Amino acid sequence: MRVACLVSGGKDSMLALHRASEEHQIVCLVSIFSRNPESFMFHTANISMTDVIAGCLELPIFKIWVSGEKEREVDELADQLSALNIDGIVIGGIRSEYQRKRFQKVADTLGVEMIAPLWHVDEDKIMTEVAERFSAIIVKVSAMGLDESFLGRRIDSDLIERLRELNRKYGVNMAGEGGEFETLVLDAPLYKRAIEVSEWSLKRENMVSQIEIRDYRLIEKNG
Protein backbone atom coordinates (compact mmCIF):
# COMPACT_ATOMS: atom_id res chain seq x y z
CA MET A 1 0.00 0.00 0.00
CA ARG A 2 0.93 3.63 -0.48
CA VAL A 3 1.13 5.10 3.00
CA ALA A 4 1.90 8.39 4.73
CA CYS A 5 3.76 8.24 8.03
CA LEU A 6 2.81 10.67 10.77
CA VAL A 7 6.17 11.58 12.30
CA SER A 8 7.29 13.86 15.09
CA GLY A 9 10.96 12.95 14.94
CA GLY A 10 10.57 10.92 18.12
CA LYS A 11 11.44 7.25 18.55
CA ASP A 12 7.90 5.81 18.35
CA SER A 13 6.83 7.42 15.09
CA MET A 14 10.24 6.71 13.56
CA LEU A 15 10.19 3.05 14.62
CA ALA A 16 6.66 2.73 13.24
CA LEU A 17 7.91 4.19 9.94
CA HIS A 18 10.78 1.71 9.79
CA ARG A 19 8.51 -1.25 10.48
CA ALA A 20 5.90 -0.05 7.99
CA SER A 21 8.56 0.37 5.29
CA GLU A 22 9.15 -3.38 5.37
CA GLU A 23 5.65 -4.00 3.96
CA HIS A 24 4.47 -0.75 2.39
CA GLN A 25 5.58 2.07 0.11
CA ILE A 26 6.26 5.21 2.14
CA VAL A 27 4.86 8.04 0.00
CA CYS A 28 5.69 10.88 2.38
CA LEU A 29 6.11 11.99 5.95
CA VAL A 30 3.39 14.01 7.63
CA SER A 31 4.49 16.52 10.25
CA ILE A 32 1.82 18.07 12.45
CA PHE A 33 2.35 21.48 14.02
CA SER A 34 0.02 22.15 16.92
CA ARG A 35 -0.63 25.66 18.21
CA ASN A 36 -1.11 24.07 21.63
CA PRO A 37 2.25 22.90 23.09
CA GLU A 38 0.32 20.72 25.56
CA SER A 39 -1.58 18.84 22.86
CA PHE A 40 -2.76 15.37 23.93
CA MET A 41 -2.49 14.18 20.33
CA PHE A 42 0.75 15.54 18.95
CA HIS A 43 4.38 15.63 20.05
CA THR A 44 5.66 19.21 19.77
CA ALA A 45 9.25 19.20 21.11
CA ASN A 46 11.65 20.10 18.26
CA ILE A 47 8.95 19.37 15.70
CA SER A 48 10.80 21.64 13.25
CA MET A 49 13.51 18.96 13.01
CA THR A 50 11.14 16.83 10.94
CA ASP A 51 12.27 18.89 7.93
CA VAL A 52 15.82 17.72 8.56
CA ILE A 53 14.71 14.13 9.10
CA ALA A 54 12.79 14.17 5.81
CA GLY A 55 16.00 15.26 4.12
CA CYS A 56 17.95 12.47 5.80
CA LEU A 57 15.36 9.95 4.62
CA GLU A 58 15.13 11.59 1.18
CA LEU A 59 11.35 11.59 1.42
CA PRO A 60 8.90 14.45 0.82
CA ILE A 61 7.23 15.98 3.86
CA PHE A 62 3.64 17.23 4.10
CA LYS A 63 3.10 19.78 6.85
CA ILE A 64 -0.17 20.27 8.68
CA TRP A 65 -1.10 23.00 11.13
CA VAL A 66 -3.82 22.35 13.72
CA SER A 67 -5.38 24.43 16.47
CA GLY A 68 -4.52 22.01 19.26
CA GLU A 69 -8.14 22.10 20.46
CA LYS A 70 -9.57 18.71 21.42
CA GLU A 71 -11.65 17.07 18.66
CA ARG A 72 -11.33 20.12 16.42
CA GLU A 73 -7.69 19.20 15.72
CA VAL A 74 -8.81 15.74 14.60
CA ASP A 75 -11.15 17.21 11.99
CA GLU A 76 -8.43 19.64 10.90
CA LEU A 77 -6.01 16.75 10.43
CA ALA A 78 -8.48 14.71 8.35
CA ASP A 79 -9.37 17.70 6.21
CA GLN A 80 -5.76 18.44 5.29
CA LEU A 81 -4.74 14.79 4.83
CA SER A 82 -7.47 14.45 2.20
CA ALA A 83 -5.10 16.18 -0.23
CA LEU A 84 -2.86 13.08 -0.29
CA ASN A 85 -3.27 10.12 -2.62
CA ILE A 86 -2.66 7.35 -0.10
CA ASP A 87 -4.07 4.00 1.02
CA GLY A 88 -3.12 4.26 4.69
CA ILE A 89 -1.66 6.33 7.49
CA VAL A 90 1.04 5.05 9.85
CA ILE A 91 1.06 6.07 13.51
CA GLY A 92 3.44 5.31 16.38
CA GLY A 93 0.83 4.73 19.10
CA ILE A 94 1.54 2.04 21.69
CA ARG A 95 -1.30 2.00 24.23
CA SER A 96 -3.09 5.34 24.17
CA GLU A 97 -6.74 4.63 23.38
CA TYR A 98 -7.29 8.39 23.28
CA GLN A 99 -4.95 8.72 20.31
CA ARG A 100 -5.87 5.45 18.63
CA LYS A 101 -9.59 6.25 18.50
CA ARG A 102 -8.96 9.69 17.05
CA PHE A 103 -6.50 8.50 14.43
CA GLN A 104 -8.96 5.75 13.53
CA LYS A 105 -11.61 8.43 13.06
CA VAL A 106 -9.25 10.25 10.70
CA ALA A 107 -8.58 7.06 8.73
CA ASP A 108 -12.30 6.25 8.51
CA THR A 109 -13.07 9.76 7.33
CA LEU A 110 -10.47 9.43 4.57
CA GLY A 111 -11.45 5.87 3.69
CA VAL A 112 -7.92 4.58 4.29
CA GLU A 113 -6.33 2.03 6.62
CA MET A 114 -4.76 2.99 9.93
CA ILE A 115 -1.47 1.13 10.47
CA ALA A 116 -0.08 1.01 13.99
CA PRO A 117 3.01 -1.27 13.99
CA LEU A 118 3.74 -0.69 17.70
CA TRP A 119 0.23 -1.14 19.05
CA HIS A 120 0.37 -3.11 22.33
CA VAL A 121 4.03 -4.02 21.81
CA ASP A 122 5.82 -4.30 25.17
CA GLU A 123 7.45 -0.96 26.02
CA ASP A 124 10.66 -2.56 27.22
CA LYS A 125 11.01 -4.34 23.87
CA ILE A 126 10.37 -1.09 22.01
CA MET A 127 13.06 0.72 23.97
CA THR A 128 15.53 -2.12 23.41
CA GLU A 129 14.85 -2.06 19.67
CA VAL A 130 15.29 1.73 19.61
CA ALA A 131 18.63 1.40 21.42
CA GLU A 132 19.80 -1.26 18.99
CA ARG A 133 18.64 0.34 15.73
CA PHE A 134 18.62 4.09 16.31
CA SER A 135 20.67 6.91 17.70
CA ALA A 136 18.00 8.72 19.71
CA ILE A 137 18.26 11.26 22.51
CA ILE A 138 15.89 12.56 25.16
CA VAL A 139 14.83 16.14 24.44
CA LYS A 140 12.07 16.71 27.01
CA VAL A 141 11.35 15.46 30.54
CA SER A 142 8.22 15.87 32.62
CA ALA A 143 7.97 13.22 35.32
CA MET A 144 9.10 12.30 38.81
CA GLY A 145 12.69 11.06 38.72
CA LEU A 146 13.41 12.43 35.26
CA ASP A 147 15.53 15.52 35.89
CA GLU A 148 17.54 17.68 33.51
CA SER A 149 20.49 15.28 33.63
CA PHE A 150 18.47 13.06 31.26
CA LEU A 151 18.30 15.73 28.56
CA GLY A 152 20.56 14.98 25.63
CA ARG A 153 21.21 11.42 26.82
CA ARG A 154 21.21 8.73 24.21
CA ILE A 155 18.83 5.83 24.61
CA ASP A 156 21.09 2.88 25.36
CA SER A 157 21.13 -0.12 27.69
CA ASP A 158 22.21 1.98 30.69
CA LEU A 159 19.41 4.49 30.19
CA ILE A 160 16.87 1.71 29.71
CA GLU A 161 17.91 0.16 33.02
CA ARG A 162 17.46 3.54 34.69
CA LEU A 163 13.98 3.82 33.18
CA ARG A 164 13.15 0.36 34.52
CA GLU A 165 14.06 1.60 37.99
CA LEU A 166 11.88 4.69 37.59
CA ASN A 167 9.04 2.52 36.32
CA ARG A 168 9.21 0.35 39.45
CA LYS A 169 9.59 3.34 41.79
CA TYR A 170 7.27 5.94 40.28
CA GLY A 171 5.31 4.15 37.57
CA VAL A 172 7.05 6.07 34.77
CA ASN A 173 6.04 4.59 31.43
CA MET A 174 9.10 2.90 29.93
CA ALA A 175 8.41 4.41 26.51
CA GLY A 176 7.28 7.78 27.83
CA GLU A 177 3.88 7.47 26.17
CA GLY A 178 2.26 9.27 29.06
CA GLY A 179 4.31 12.37 28.25
CA GLU A 180 7.04 11.55 30.78
CA PHE A 181 9.71 12.21 28.17
CA GLU A 182 10.12 12.90 24.46
CA THR A 183 12.90 11.99 22.09
CA LEU A 184 14.57 12.84 18.80
CA VAL A 185 16.03 10.27 16.39
CA LEU A 186 19.38 11.44 15.03
CA ASP A 187 20.25 8.35 13.01
CA ALA A 188 18.46 5.23 11.81
CA PRO A 189 18.95 2.49 9.21
CA LEU A 190 16.91 4.35 6.57
CA TYR A 191 18.72 7.66 7.04
CA LYS A 192 21.05 8.54 4.18
CA ARG A 193 22.71 11.10 6.46
CA ALA A 194 22.96 11.22 10.25
CA ILE A 195 22.27 14.29 12.37
CA GLU A 196 24.86 15.57 14.82
CA VAL A 197 23.58 18.22 17.23
CA SER A 198 26.16 20.94 17.89
CA GLU A 199 24.15 23.46 19.89
CA TRP A 200 20.99 23.54 21.95
CA SER A 201 19.32 25.75 24.51
CA LEU A 202 17.54 24.73 27.70
CA LYS A 203 13.95 25.75 28.31
CA ARG A 204 12.17 25.34 31.66
CA GLU A 205 8.50 25.81 32.41
CA ASN A 206 6.81 24.55 35.59
CA MET A 207 7.80 20.87 35.91
CA VAL A 208 8.86 20.56 32.27
CA SER A 209 12.40 20.90 30.96
CA GLN A 210 13.42 20.53 27.33
CA ILE A 211 16.23 21.24 24.96
CA GLU A 212 15.63 23.13 21.74
CA ILE A 213 18.00 22.31 18.90
CA ARG A 214 19.81 25.45 17.74
CA ASP A 215 22.41 24.06 15.37
CA TYR A 216 23.41 20.73 13.85
CA ARG A 217 25.38 19.24 11.00
CA LEU A 218 24.66 16.34 8.68
CA ILE A 219 27.09 13.47 8.35
CA GLU A 220 27.17 11.41 5.17
CA LYS A 221 26.92 7.68 5.78
CA ASN A 222 29.10 5.24 3.89
CA GLY A 223 27.23 2.80 1.73
Sequence and secondary structure as in RCSB ss.txt:
>XXXX:A:sequence
MRVACLVSGGKDSMLALHRASEEHQIVCLVSIFSRNPESFMFHTANISMTDVIAGCLELPIFKIWVSGEKEREVD
ELADQLSALNIDGIVIGGIRSEYQRKRFQKVADTLGVEMIAPLWHVDEDKIMTEVAERFSAIIVKVSAMGLDESF
LGRRIDSDLIERLRELNRKYGVNMAGEGGEFETLVLDAPLYKRAIEVSEWSLKRENMVSQIEIRDYRLIEKNG
>XXXX:A:secstr
 EEEEE  SSHHHHHHHHHHTTTSEEEEEEEEEES TT SS   TTGGGHHHHHHHHT  EEEEEE   TTHHHH
HHHHHHTTS  SEEE   SS HHHHHHHHHHHHHHT EEE TTTT  HHHHHHHHHHH EEEEEEE BTTB GGG
TT B SHHHHHHHHHHHHHH   TT TTTTEEEEEEE TT SEEEEEEEEEEEEETTEEEEEEEEEEEEE   
